[in-house]
Structures are given as C-alpha cells and as structure tokens.
C-alpha cells in the first residue's frame, strides 16, 4: 500500500517553474519552457547563471512544494572557426599587364613591388587549402587572428635558394585596413579580440615588396602562410 501511494505521488510531480539567476543571484527574465520534463532556455549573454527549480507534489487537496538548490549553468562562447583563407600570387603590373618580374627588377636600388593577382586554377597545388577569390572569413563570438609568412625559396623549399633579404607582404583588408607581414616567419596579428563574424576580400592594395637583391634565380619562389585563430578571453 505504501509503495502504491509513493508511486502515485511520483507521477503527480510537475516541473512547474524554472527561474534563472545570474552570478549575482539576480533573477534573469527568460523565455524558458516550463511545466515540462525538459528545460529549454536561450541565454541572454555569455556568463555564469544559476537555475532554481520548484516542483509541486499534489495529493487530493494537499499541495507540497520542493525548492532545489541553485544549479550552476555556464554559458561559453561558440568555438571560433577559420572559414576561408586566400591563396596569393604576385606579379608585375607596372605596365598595366600582369607579367612575371625579371632578374633586372630585383637589382633596382628601391627593390621591386609586385601586385596581388588571383590564381585562376590550382593545378599542381593540391597541398594548398586556400581559395582563389581572395576571401578571408572567420566565424565566432570573440577571437584573434594572426598570420606568419615563411622565407621565400624555390619549391620544394631548398634552403640554399632562400632570398637573402626579407620581403614584406601587405594584405589589403578593405575597411579593416592594411597589415604588413615580414616574410621571415614572424607572426603578425591581423585582428585582435574581434567580436562577431568577419569577412573581407583582398583588394588592390595587397602587394609584395622585395628589397634590392643580387641573388635571384629564374624559378618560381614560394612562401607558406600559417594562419592562427585563437578564442579571445
């Protein structure tokens, strides 16, 4: 008889209210789904909250309420994602037509500045995981993005073919401004503690400047870009 009575009480339990408190134990008005066996809630902001439940037991005309302790709920930012990074190709546009620079261009006392020209295809570049449209895109709540460029050398990266000087890569990110990156492996921060999603397409101010050098061979030089995305505090 006692077991049947207890079972009747168990079946009469109802989840009738869910109140959420922030870290100051101040009630937060929510759109929580209540009076059900599950709890659904969209937090108003990132942070730590506390959930307090009230359960009502009824038997005939008698009502008993049970109040829970505060249960902590920690809401963390979404994981930031690097959605897209651009492949880069640089050519001489001084004449108005894209062409490869000559050895004489590198002997110029002022060096040579090459312009960004998007790749049409990626034939033979299966190791690259960027795009050919110049798109840089990040999805996340709060994050920082940095990039580094290795020394320029003839593929497959023979050390003896590295340029003896340090070229400077300038990324034109539109309204986000230009960022200069030395091609010596030094990581440079592009965006710091950025809030929200970001996307930009490289513009015509994206260039590669190579100081004067007497050492250059008639080959294709490469530099590897390493993009590092971290969740900001």
C-alpha positions, 0 to 999 in steps of 0.5 A, a space after each residue: 500500500 505504501 509503495 502504491 501511494 509513493 508511486 502515485 505521488 511520483 507521477 503527480 510531480 510537475 516541473 512547474 517553474 524554472 527561474 534563472 539567476 545570474 552570478 549575482 543571484 539576480 533573477 534573469 527574465 527568460 523565455 524558458 519552457 516550463 511545466 515540462 520534463 525538459 528545460 529549454 532556455 536561450 541565454 541572454 549573454 555569455 556568463 555564469 547563471 544559476 537555475 532554481 527549480 520548484 516542483 509541486 507534489 499534489 495529493 487530493 487537496 494537499 499541495 507540497 512544494 520542493 525548492 532545489 538548490 541553485 544549479 550552476 549553468 555556464 554559458 561559453 562562447 561558440 568555438 571560433 572557426 577559420 572559414 576561408 583563407 586566400 591563396 596569393 600570387 604576385 606579379 608585375 603590373 607596372 605596365 598595366 599587364 600582369 607579367 612575371 618580374 625579371 632578374 633586372 627588377 630585383 637589382 633596382 636600388 628601391 627593390 621591386 613591388 609586385 601586385 596581388 593577382 588571383 590564381 585562376 586554377 590550382 593545378 599542381 597545388 593540391 597541398 594548398 587549402 586556400 581559395 582563389 577569390 581572395 576571401 578571408 572569413 572567420 566565424 565566432 563570438 570573440 577571437 584573434 587572428 594572426 598570420 606568419 609568412 615563411 622565407 621565400 625559396 624555390 619549391 620544394 623549399 631548398 634552403 640554399 635558394 632562400 632570398 637573402 633579404 626579407 620581403 614584406 607582404 601587405 594584405 589589403 583588408 578593405 575597411 579593416 585596413 592594411 597589415 604588413 607581414 615580414 616574410 621571415 616567419 614572424 607572426 603578425 596579428 591581423 585582428 585582435 579580440 574581434 567580436 562577431 563574424 568577419 569577412 573581407 576580400 583582398 583588394 588592390 592594395 595587397 602587394 609584395 615588396 622585395 628589397 634590392 637583391 643580387 641573388 635571384 634565380 629564374 624559378 618560381 619562389 614560394 612562401 607558406 602562410 600559417 594562419 592562427 585563430 585563437 578564442 579571445 578571453 
